[in-house]
């Protein structure tokens, strides 16, 4: 139905197909970066977890949500700790294997909770990993 409306408006279907292909290729290229983490992020005061991919660049945590949710986070981090998942978040993070949650505190005091599989706990801490 939407294709018929767009074609009636004069928008070529090949242009729409090209735009969709560009979105998918961008998302795939982000997932193939070295040090990429598949994570769930919850901002301070939010109730829901946002799925996406993250990477550490020195002490800055960079997060990009899935391609249709335009959420980008760049957080200069001053402290990071990893702990187990709370009972209230067990259901929301059920698709992660043995999930752990990292609490990242930004330079401005902003708190960001990041969840990933237990095997990626060191990756969640980035430069704050203790030897």
Secondary structure, 3 states (H helix, E strand, C coil): CHHHHHHHCCCCHHHHHHHHHHHHHHHHHHHCCCCCEEEEEEECCCCCCEEEEEEEECCEEEEEECCCCCCEEEEEEEEEEEEECCHHHCCCCCCCCCEEEEEEEECCCCEEEEEEEHHHHHHHHHHHCCC
